[in-house]
Amino acid sequence: MLLLGVDLIKDTRLLLPAYDDADGTTAAFNLNILARINRELNADFDLENFMHVARWNGHEERVEMHLESKVEQYVRISTTGDKPMGIHFEAGETIHTESSYKFTSKRISDELERSGFRQVEMWQDPESLFGLSLSEAMMP
């Protein structure tokens, strides 16, 4: 048996603030990626030159988090002490840092079936924001 919790597709007015909170916690988390690259790969990202952006991609049914370059810039990364790697960013160009997929009941059932499971039961909260799916392995 498999018990799977899923985030269901919902209105973007409710969804996007969860990935772009007013106090900036998610933005700081996202920008920390660049700070780690600076620290661990000897790069020179200027975090002030990037901003956190959360977008709904309806075609892919996911929230995407990006770091968008505020200005045209060139960043160096020296991973091994060899010749540094350079990355040129145009203003507005993004680094796609995360995808958080959202689901419909049908998509969950279809994905489970492709993975060798048969959905036995699907429960949703009263507002259909989240789901809990119980499935069993299909015998070959």
ZAROBA-267175 format. One record per residue: residue number from 1; residue in three letters; x, y, z of N, C-alpha, C, O, CB in turn. Coordinates in pm, 1 decimal. Each point is the difference from the previous one (the first is absolute). Glycine has a CB too. Layout:
<atoms>
ATOM    i   aa      n_c1      n_c2      n_c3     ca_c1     ca_c2     ca_c3      c_c1      c_c2      c_c3      o_c1      o_c2      o_c3     cb_c1     cb_c2     cb_c3
ATOM  NUM  ala         X         Y         Z         X         Y         Z         X         Y         Z         X         Y         Z         X         Y         Z
...
</atoms>
This chain:
<atoms>
ATOM    i   aa      n_c1      n_c2      n_c3     ca_c1     ca_c2     ca_c3      c_c1      c_c2      c_c3      o_c1      o_c2      o_c3     cb_c1     cb_c2     cb_c3
ATOM    1  met      84.4    -118.3       0.0     -84.4     118.3       0.0      89.1     124.9       0.0     111.8      -0.9      51.5    -297.0    -124.4      71.4
ATOM    2  leu     132.4     231.6    -181.7      70.8     127.3      -5.8     -97.3     109.9      40.5    -107.6      12.9     -58.4     263.9     -96.4    -124.9
ATOM    3  leu    -118.9     162.2     282.7     -77.8     115.9      40.6      77.5     123.3     -45.0     114.4      20.2      40.8    -218.4    -142.2     159.9
ATOM    4  leu      42.0     204.1    -284.4      68.7     111.8     -64.2     -77.5     129.2      22.9    -118.3       8.4     -33.1     213.4    -163.8    -140.8
ATOM    5  gly     -29.4     255.1     229.9     -58.5     132.9      15.0      38.4      85.8    -118.7     115.5      -1.1     -42.6    -108.4     -18.4     293.0
ATOM    6  val    -103.1      94.2    -304.7      25.9      82.2    -118.4     -61.4     138.8      15.7    -100.8      18.9      68.1     106.7    -226.0    -210.0
ATOM    7  asp      57.5     301.6      77.6     -50.2     136.3      -6.4     -82.0      10.1    -128.0      50.8     -25.9    -109.1     148.3     122.1     240.5
ATOM    8  leu    -325.1     -58.7    -118.1     -88.6       7.4    -115.6       8.8     137.5     -66.1      37.2      98.6      63.7    -190.8    -266.1      43.8
ATOM    9  ile     119.1     172.2    -234.8      -3.9     126.9     -72.6    -105.7      88.1      64.7    -110.4     -45.0      30.9     185.8     -64.8    -248.1
ATOM   10  lys     -40.0     234.9     237.1     -91.2      94.7      63.9      18.4     138.3     -61.3      89.7      21.5     -81.4     -84.6    -155.0     295.9
ATOM   11  asp     -89.1     224.7    -175.4       5.7     137.5     -49.1     138.6      58.9      28.1      51.8     -12.2     111.0    -301.6      40.2     -73.1
ATOM   12  thr     308.8      35.3    -138.2     134.8      55.5      15.2       4.9     112.4     104.3     106.6      28.8      54.2     -61.4     -88.9    -293.1
ATOM   13  arg    -160.0     123.9     267.6      -1.2     103.5     104.6      26.7     -59.8     137.3      45.3      69.2      91.2    -206.4      64.6    -227.6
ATOM   14  leu     133.0    -261.5     150.3      29.5     -71.6     124.2     136.4     -69.8      -8.5      74.7      -5.2      97.7    -322.2     -28.1     -59.0
ATOM   15  leu     277.4     -18.9    -154.5     120.3     -81.0     -19.1     129.0      81.9       0.1      93.8     -33.1      72.6    -233.4    -124.7    -201.9
ATOM   16  leu     145.7     263.0      50.0     126.3      73.9     -16.5      52.4      66.0     127.5     121.4       1.3      20.6    -191.5      37.7    -252.4
ATOM   17  pro     -15.7      16.1     318.4      54.6      56.8     123.9      71.9    -102.4      88.7      82.9      37.8      82.8    -266.0     128.5     -92.7
ATOM   18  ala     152.7    -292.9      -6.5      70.5    -103.7      75.8     144.6     -14.1     -47.7      84.8     -50.9      73.3    -302.7     -69.7     -38.4
ATOM   19  tyr     246.0     165.3    -156.9     134.0      -9.2     -57.2      66.5     136.8     -12.6     113.1      10.7     -47.4    -185.8    -214.4     -75.9
ATOM   20  asp       2.9     306.1     165.2      53.9     136.5      -3.0     -59.9      76.0     117.3     -73.3      97.2     -18.1     101.6    -101.0    -235.8
ATOM   21  asp       4.4     -42.3     375.6     -59.4      54.1     121.6      43.4     143.7      25.6     109.4      41.7     -38.1    -116.2    -271.9     131.0
ATOM   22  ala     -81.9     304.9     -27.2      22.3     142.6      23.5     122.1      28.9      86.3      62.3     105.0     -15.8    -305.6     -74.0      -6.1
ATOM   23  asp     279.2    -121.5     113.0     115.7      27.5      86.5     133.4     -37.1     -63.7     105.4      22.6      59.3    -253.7     -60.1     134.4
ATOM   24  gly     144.5     -19.5    -314.6     122.8     -25.2     -74.9      75.0    -126.8      37.0     114.6     -17.8     -41.3     -99.6     258.1      21.5
ATOM   25  thr     -77.1    -328.4      96.4      67.6    -123.3      41.3      35.0     -88.0    -119.5     111.5     -51.5      -8.8    -234.0      61.7     225.7
ATOM   26  thr      27.5     -27.5    -308.7      25.3     -84.2    -117.2     104.9      64.5     -90.6      84.5     -69.7     -56.2    -320.2     -19.1      68.1
ATOM   27  ala     230.9     219.2     -26.1     100.5      70.2     -81.9     139.9     -20.9      58.4      94.7     -25.5     -74.3    -266.9     198.6       7.3
ATOM   28  ala     185.6    -162.5     199.4     130.1     -20.1      63.6      47.6    -144.3     -19.8     118.0     -24.0     -25.6    -173.1     202.2     195.9
ATOM   29  phe     -36.5    -272.7    -158.4      32.7    -140.8     -22.4      50.1     -20.7    -142.8     100.3     -67.9     -21.9    -273.4      -0.8     192.0
ATOM   30  asn     102.8     127.7    -267.3      36.4     -15.0    -140.0     135.6      66.2     -28.5      84.6     -58.9     -67.2    -329.4      52.9       5.6
ATOM   31  leu     265.2     126.3     111.7     127.3      70.4     -21.7     117.1     -70.5      68.7     115.2      18.3     -39.4    -242.6     196.2      21.6
ATOM   32  asn      98.6    -293.8     119.0     106.0     -73.9      68.5      71.4     -96.8     -94.8     114.6     -37.6      24.5    -243.8      57.7     189.6
ATOM   33  ile      62.5     -60.0    -320.9      64.1     -85.5    -100.5     125.1      69.0     -54.5     105.4     -62.2     -13.4    -329.3     -39.7     -47.7
ATOM   34  leu     210.9     230.5      30.1     114.6      74.1     -52.6     107.1      18.4     106.2     119.0      -6.0     -30.8    -270.4     123.5    -128.7
ATOM   35  ala     111.2     -95.2     283.8      96.7      14.4     109.1      80.1    -129.2      17.3     120.8       4.2      23.1    -272.9     161.9      91.6
ATOM   36  arg      85.2    -279.7    -125.8      70.2    -129.0      11.6      95.9     -21.0    -116.6     111.3     -49.0      19.1    -308.2     -46.1     103.7
ATOM   37  ile     154.3     131.8    -243.4      89.8     -12.2    -115.6     122.4      88.3      21.0     112.3     -40.9     -29.3    -307.9      -8.5    -123.6
ATOM   38  asn     173.5     170.9     203.9     113.5      88.3      30.5      95.9     -66.5      98.6     121.3      -0.5     -20.5    -267.2     201.4     -20.8
ATOM   39  arg      90.9    -255.8     146.4      80.5     -58.5     107.6      67.2    -130.8     -42.2     118.7     -20.2      25.5    -272.8     126.7     139.1
ATOM   40  glu      78.4    -194.6    -228.7      49.5    -134.2     -26.8      71.4     -15.1    -133.9      81.0     -91.2     -17.2    -265.2      10.7     156.8
ATOM   41  leu     154.9     168.6    -233.7      62.0     -10.3    -132.1      82.2     124.1     -34.7      38.9      19.4    -115.2    -228.1    -165.7      43.9
ATOM   42  asn     215.2     229.6     171.6      82.4     118.4     -18.6     -51.0      87.1    -114.7      74.7      36.2     -90.9     120.3    -163.7     179.9
ATOM   43  ala    -323.3     160.1     -82.2     -62.4      84.5    -102.4     -11.9     143.0      51.9      29.0      28.1     116.3    -157.0    -226.3    -208.4
ATOM   44  asp      84.9     287.4       3.7     -14.3     140.0      41.5    -138.6      55.9     -34.3     -12.0     112.8     -47.9     259.0     -83.1      15.9
ATOM   45  phe    -351.2    -109.4      56.8    -136.3      50.3     -16.8     -21.8     115.7      97.2      31.8     -11.5     118.4    -115.4    -217.4    -192.1
ATOM   46  asp      30.0     339.5      24.7     -41.8     110.6      85.4    -149.2     -19.0      23.3     -80.3      25.5     -89.8     262.1     135.1       1.7
ATOM   47  leu    -219.6    -204.8     207.0    -139.3     -32.6      29.5     -92.7     119.9     -17.5    -119.1     -16.5     -26.6     200.1    -156.5     185.3
ATOM   48  glu     -26.6     293.2    -143.8     -80.8     121.3     -17.9     -43.0      18.4    -146.5     -93.7      74.3     -29.2     215.6      30.6     223.0
ATOM   49  asn     -52.6    -172.9    -284.0     -32.4      11.8    -142.7    -104.5    -101.6     -46.9     -28.4      -8.5    -119.5     258.7      93.8      84.3
ATOM   50  phe    -287.3    -162.0     127.8    -101.8     -99.5     -33.2    -121.9      19.4      88.1       9.8      44.3     114.4     167.5    -206.6    -186.8
ATOM   51  met    -293.1     128.0      15.9    -122.7       3.6      79.8     -76.6    -131.5     -17.9       2.9     -62.9    -105.7     -15.3     316.0      83.2
ATOM   52  his     -54.3    -290.4     127.7     -81.7    -121.4       2.9    -129.6      24.2     -77.6     -64.7     103.5      16.0     163.5    -170.7     208.4
ATOM   53  val    -135.5     -29.7    -308.7    -124.7       7.8     -76.8     -69.3    -136.4       7.0      62.1    -103.3     -25.0      34.6     281.8    -131.7
ATOM   54  ala    -225.1    -177.8     190.8     -80.4    -122.5      -0.8    -104.1      15.3    -110.4     -66.4     103.2      -9.7     102.2    -145.1     260.8
ATOM   55  arg     -49.7     -62.0    -334.5     -93.2       4.3    -114.4     -83.4    -127.2      -4.4      46.4    -107.8      37.3     114.0     253.1    -166.6
ATOM   56  trp    -282.6    -131.2      83.7     -84.1    -115.7     -28.3      17.1     -35.6    -147.0     -18.8      84.9     -87.1    -148.6     -21.0     268.6
ATOM   57  asn     202.6    -187.7    -209.1      10.2     -50.6    -136.6    -118.8     -93.8     -19.0       6.4    -117.5      36.1     251.5     137.6     -43.8
ATOM   58  gly    -365.3      32.1     -48.5    -123.0     -77.2     -16.3      14.9    -119.0     -93.2     -63.5    -103.3      20.7     -60.0     311.0      21.6
ATOM   59  his     206.3    -194.3    -144.0      20.1    -109.7     -94.6      63.1    -120.9      69.2     -38.7    -114.0     -25.4      63.8     281.0    -161.2
ATOM   60  glu      71.7    -141.3     273.4      69.7    -107.3      71.6     -64.0     -31.4     135.6      38.8     -96.0      66.5     171.1     165.3    -181.9
ATOM   61  glu    -308.3      12.4     156.0     -69.4     -15.0     129.0      98.8       0.8     116.5       3.8     -92.1      81.6    -184.5     -39.0    -196.0
ATOM   62  arg     260.3     237.9     119.7      99.2      10.7     105.9      27.9     146.5      32.9     -19.5      89.2     -82.5     121.2    -307.0       8.9
ATOM   63  val     -55.8     239.5     196.1      54.4     129.2      39.0     149.2      -9.2     -25.4      65.1     -96.9      39.2    -247.1     142.5     137.3
ATOM   64  glu     235.4      55.6    -242.0     143.5       5.7     -26.5      60.0     114.7      79.9     -54.5     110.3       4.0      23.3    -207.7    -236.1
ATOM   65  met     143.2      69.5     294.9      74.1     105.9      67.5     123.1      30.6     -84.8      68.3     -89.4     -49.9    -151.5      17.3     281.6
ATOM   66  his     108.5     200.9    -245.6     111.3      47.9     -80.7      77.4     105.0      78.3     -52.9      62.7      91.8     -74.4    -110.1    -304.9
ATOM   67  leu     252.5      65.4     175.7      78.2     115.4      42.4      25.1      81.5    -125.4      65.1     -46.0     -93.8      45.1     -77.4     290.9
ATOM   68  glu    -162.2     244.3    -197.4       6.4      85.0    -119.4     109.7     104.2      14.9       9.4      69.2     101.4    -254.6    -104.6    -141.8
ATOM   69  ser     327.2      44.8     -62.2     106.1     100.3      -0.9     -61.9     138.2     -18.4     -75.5      23.5     -94.3     241.3    -191.0       0.4
ATOM   70  lys    -133.0     257.4     184.6     -52.1     137.0      -8.4      75.8      82.8    -103.3     -52.2      98.3     -52.6     -15.8    -113.0     292.7
ATOM   71  val     191.7     -26.0    -268.6      87.1      76.2     -89.3      75.7     -96.0     -90.7       6.6    -120.1      26.4      16.5     304.7     145.0
ATOM   72  glu      33.6    -130.5    -278.3      94.0     -80.8     -78.7     124.8     -17.2      85.9      50.2      95.7      59.1    -140.9     -10.9    -285.5
ATOM   73  gln     139.9    -208.7     232.2     115.1     -26.3      86.2      74.9    -124.3     -45.2     -50.2     -80.8     -78.2     -69.2     189.5     268.7
ATOM   74  tyr     239.4    -121.1    -139.5      86.2    -113.9     -28.7      43.1     -58.3     133.9      49.0      72.5      86.6      32.3      27.2    -308.6
ATOM   75  val     -99.4    -230.2     239.3      33.9     -67.5     125.4     107.5    -103.8     -28.6      -4.4     -69.8    -101.3    -229.0     107.2     194.9
ATOM   76  arg     330.8     -46.4      -1.9     107.5     -99.2     -13.7     -18.6    -108.1     106.1     -37.0      27.9     114.0     196.6     147.3    -206.8
ATOM   77  ile    -132.9    -299.9      51.9      -2.2    -113.8      91.6     131.4     -75.1     -18.5      34.0     -40.6    -111.1    -290.0      21.7     103.5
ATOM   78  ser     329.8       0.8     117.7     128.4     -72.7      -3.4     -13.7    -126.1      83.3      33.2       0.3     118.5      98.6     214.8    -148.6
ATOM   79  thr    -180.1    -322.1     -29.9     -30.3    -120.6      76.3     122.2     -76.1      47.4      -2.5     -55.9     109.7    -203.5      42.0    -238.8
ATOM   80  thr     311.5       9.5      51.9     113.4     -84.6      35.4     132.0      75.5       1.8     105.2     -61.4      17.7    -227.7    -129.1    -115.3
ATOM   81  gly     119.7     317.8      80.4     124.5      74.2      -9.6      52.6       6.1    -142.1      95.8      71.8     -28.9     -45.0    -139.2     260.8
ATOM   82  asp    -114.4      -9.1    -321.1      36.4       6.8    -141.1     -55.2     130.1     -56.3     -37.2      90.8      74.4      38.3    -344.7     -97.6
ATOM   83  lys      -5.9     261.2    -106.4     -52.0     119.6     -66.1    -144.5      23.7      43.9     -83.4     -89.7     -13.2     236.7      52.1    -185.6
ATOM   84  pro    -184.4     155.8     250.3    -136.6      28.8      45.1    -101.1      -8.4    -115.2      31.9      28.0    -115.5      63.3     119.7     295.0
ATOM   85  met    -214.9    -186.1    -144.9    -109.5      -2.2     -95.9     -74.1     132.6      13.2     -25.7      46.9     110.8       3.7    -302.3    -100.1
ATOM   86  gly     -11.5     314.3    -122.8     -72.7     125.0       2.2    -142.2     -17.4     -50.8     -25.5     -75.6     -93.7     240.0     196.8      62.3
ATOM   87  ile    -307.0     -49.4      95.5    -140.7      -3.6     -40.7     -45.9     142.9     -20.4      12.1      83.9      89.3     -55.7    -300.2      37.2
ATOM   88  his      -9.0     243.2    -244.3     -53.0     131.9     -32.2    -150.7      -2.9      19.5     -66.7     -91.6     -48.0     254.4     136.7    -117.2
ATOM   89  phe    -242.1      53.6     234.6    -144.4      13.2      20.0     -46.0     131.5     -60.5      59.8     104.9      23.8     -50.9    -243.7     187.8
ATOM   90  glu    -113.8     132.3    -288.5     -68.2     121.2     -44.6     -93.6      45.2     111.7     -43.0     -81.9      81.2      57.7      12.4    -326.7
ATOM   91  ala     -46.5     197.1     250.7    -101.3      47.5      94.6    -131.2     -71.7     -33.2     -41.3      -4.1    -115.9     155.6     233.5     142.3
ATOM   92  gly    -178.3    -284.8      74.2    -125.4     -72.6     -20.0      17.7    -149.2     -21.9     -97.8     -74.5       6.1       7.5     281.2    -100.1
ATOM   93  glu     212.1    -252.3      68.6      24.7    -142.2     -18.0      -9.8     -70.0     135.5      37.4      56.7     102.7     111.5     -11.2    -303.4
ATOM   94  thr    -199.4    -168.9     200.4     -21.2     -68.8     126.4      77.0    -131.2      10.7      38.8     -61.6     -99.3    -261.7     166.7     107.6
ATOM   95  ile     242.7    -144.5     116.8      48.1    -132.7      34.7    -120.6     -71.5      59.9     -53.7      43.3     101.9     298.7      32.5     -61.2
ATOM   96  his    -287.1    -184.3    -103.1    -115.1     -77.2      48.6      50.5     -88.6     113.8      79.0     -91.4     -23.2    -196.0      93.5    -206.6
ATOM   97  thr      71.8      24.5     352.8      55.5     -67.9     117.2     -88.6    -110.3      56.3      50.1     -89.1      68.6      64.9     299.2     -18.1
ATOM   98  glu    -243.9    -206.8     -77.2     -88.4    -101.0      59.1    -128.9     -11.4     -79.7     -48.7      97.2     -57.7     146.2     -51.5     284.0
ATOM   99  ser    -151.6    -167.8    -228.0    -133.9     -25.7     -55.2     -79.9     -73.8     106.0      45.0    -101.2      53.5      41.8      91.8    -293.6
ATOM  100  ser    -204.7      59.9     269.9     -88.2     -64.1      96.8    -130.0     -34.0     -72.7     -84.3      86.4     -23.9     188.1      40.3     222.0
ATOM  101  tyr    -117.5    -254.0    -232.3    -113.3     -44.0     -80.5    -127.8      -7.5      82.9       2.8     -32.6     118.6     154.4     -95.5    -264.3
ATOM  102  lys    -267.8     158.6      81.4    -133.5      -8.5      59.6     -79.6    -100.7     -83.1      31.1     -23.7    -116.8     -23.3     266.3     204.3
ATOM  103  phe    -108.3    -300.2     -27.7     -66.4    -113.4     -63.5    -151.1      12.7      -0.8     -59.0      71.4      81.0     248.9    -211.0     -11.1
ATOM  104  thr    -250.9      68.6    -163.7    -144.0     -25.6      -0.3     -17.3    -145.2      44.0      95.3     -77.8      -2.8    -143.6     250.1    -184.5
ATOM  105  ser     -71.3    -207.9     227.2     -26.4    -138.6      40.1      32.4     -96.6    -112.9      57.8    -106.2      23.0    -236.6     186.1     132.7
ATOM  106  lys     141.6     -43.1    -277.6      25.5     -88.1    -114.6     149.3     -16.8     -24.4      47.0    -111.1     -24.5    -263.8     182.9     -77.3
ATOM  107  arg     290.4      36.4     108.4     144.5     -10.0     -23.8      66.5     -89.3     104.7      89.7     -77.8     -32.7     -91.7     307.0     -70.8
ATOM  108  ile     -41.4    -218.3     228.4      55.9     -85.2     104.9     -25.9    -145.9     -33.1      90.6     -83.1       5.5    -124.5     264.5     165.5
ATOM  109  ser     -90.4    -211.5    -205.3     -37.3    -137.9     -33.5      80.6     -51.0    -119.1      50.0    -112.5       2.7    -281.1     154.4      86.0
ATOM  110  asp     243.9      39.4    -192.8      76.3     -39.3    -119.4     148.3     -22.8      32.3      59.0     -97.9     -45.7    -221.0     228.2     -95.7
ATOM  111  glu     222.2     -40.0     220.1     141.7     -13.6      36.3      23.0    -125.5      83.3      97.9     -71.9     -19.9     -72.7     321.4      14.1
ATOM  112  leu    -116.2    -274.9      98.8      12.6    -120.3      82.4      -8.7    -125.2     -85.9      77.7     -93.9      17.8    -177.4     216.4     176.6
ATOM  113  glu       4.7    -123.8    -288.0     -17.5    -117.2     -86.0     124.9     -24.9     -84.0      42.7    -114.4     -15.8    -290.0     157.4       8.6
ATOM  114  arg     306.1      64.1     -47.0     123.5     -14.7     -77.7     114.7     -52.6      86.3      95.6     -58.5     -51.0    -170.9     245.4     -98.1
ATOM  115  ser      64.6    -165.5     279.9     105.0     -44.9      92.3     -29.6    -135.9      61.9      73.4     -45.5      87.7     -25.1     283.2     -39.7
ATOM  116  gly    -155.2    -302.7     -92.9     -30.1    -133.8      49.4     -92.3      -5.5     119.7      -3.9    -100.6      70.8     220.6      38.7    -156.2
ATOM  117  phe    -291.1     168.9     108.9     -94.0       4.2     112.0    -141.5      25.6     -49.5     -20.7      62.4    -104.1     203.3      19.9     254.5
ATOM  118  arg    -278.5    -131.2     -75.0    -141.9      27.2     -26.9     -52.9      79.6     117.8      11.5     -41.9     115.2     -41.7    -171.0    -254.6
ATOM  119  gln     -27.9     328.0     109.4     -54.1      85.0     106.1    -126.2     -65.8      56.8     -92.6     -34.3     -73.5     187.4     244.1     -37.1
ATOM  120  val     -96.1    -226.3     241.1    -113.0     -61.0      69.3     -96.2     107.0      49.7    -121.8     -15.7      -7.9     266.7    -177.7      75.4
ATOM  121  glu     -88.3     302.8     -16.0     -82.1     106.2      57.7      72.7     131.9     -13.4     123.0       4.9       1.7    -229.0    -165.8     159.7
ATOM  122  met      29.1     268.3    -174.8      56.7     135.5      -6.6     -84.6      88.4      90.3    -121.2      11.5     -18.2     208.9     -44.2    -220.7
ATOM  123  trp     -22.6      94.8     336.4     -69.4      92.5      88.9      51.2     140.7     -25.8     117.6      20.1     -30.2    -149.2    -200.4     204.9
ATOM  124  gln     -58.6     277.8    -162.3      36.5     140.7     -15.0     -60.6      79.1     114.0    -104.4     -37.5      53.6     118.0      14.5    -304.3
ATOM  125  asp      51.0     131.7     288.0     -56.1      89.3      99.9    -122.8      69.3     -60.3     -18.1      -5.1    -121.7     247.1      40.2     230.2
ATOM  126  pro    -313.0      28.8     -28.4    -124.0      61.8     -52.0      21.4     103.3    -110.6     -87.5      17.4     -84.8      -7.6     -55.1     308.0
ATOM  127  glu     209.6     106.9    -224.2      26.4     100.9    -103.8      75.1     -57.6    -119.8      30.7      73.4     -94.1     -26.1      99.7     272.9
ATOM  128  ser      25.6    -302.9    -177.2      75.9     -67.1    -107.1     136.5      64.9     -23.0      41.6      21.7    -113.8    -258.4     -84.8       6.2
ATOM  129  leu     284.8      93.4     216.9     133.9      57.5      -8.0     107.9    -108.0       0.8     103.2      12.4     -65.9    -188.6     192.4     180.7
ATOM  130  phe      59.0    -311.0     -38.6      96.7    -107.5      17.3     -70.3    -134.4     -13.2    -120.7     -10.7      21.4     262.1     156.3     128.6
ATOM  131  gly     -64.4    -247.9    -185.6     -56.3    -133.1     -14.3      85.6    -104.2      67.7     120.1      18.1      19.8    -222.8      51.8    -232.9
ATOM  132  leu      38.8    -178.7     247.9      67.5    -115.6      58.2     -48.3    -120.7     -77.0    -119.2     -30.8      -0.3     139.1     137.2     232.1
ATOM  133  ser      72.8    -175.1    -297.4     -33.3    -112.8     -86.3      52.2    -129.2      61.6     115.4      -8.3      42.1    -109.3     157.6    -245.4
ATOM  134  leu     -92.7    -249.3     207.9      39.2    -132.8      44.2      -1.8     -92.1    -120.7    -100.8     -10.5     -69.9       8.7      49.8     303.5
ATOM  135  ser     205.0    -106.4    -257.8      13.6     -84.8    -117.8      61.5    -133.4      41.4      62.9     -12.6     105.1     -37.8     215.4    -255.6
ATOM  136  glu     -45.7    -301.0      64.1      61.1    -130.0      21.2      79.4     -38.3    -123.5     -32.5      39.9    -111.8    -153.5    -108.4     267.5
ATOM  137  ala     290.4      -9.4    -133.5      83.1     -45.5    -111.2     -80.4     -96.1     -85.1     -69.6     -87.4      51.8     280.3     116.3      83.9
ATOM  138  met    -200.6     -12.0    -268.3     -67.3     -91.4     -92.7      89.7    -119.7     -21.3     121.4      14.2     -14.8    -244.5     175.1     -99.9
ATOM  139  met      64.6    -305.6     113.1      77.6    -122.1     -24.3      24.4     -14.7    -149.0     -88.0      30.0     -80.7      -9.5    -140.8     285.9
ATOM  140  pro     218.5      64.0    -243.1      30.3     -13.7    -143.4     -83.0    -109.4     -66.2      13.7     -23.8    -120.0     217.5     103.6     166.6
</atoms>
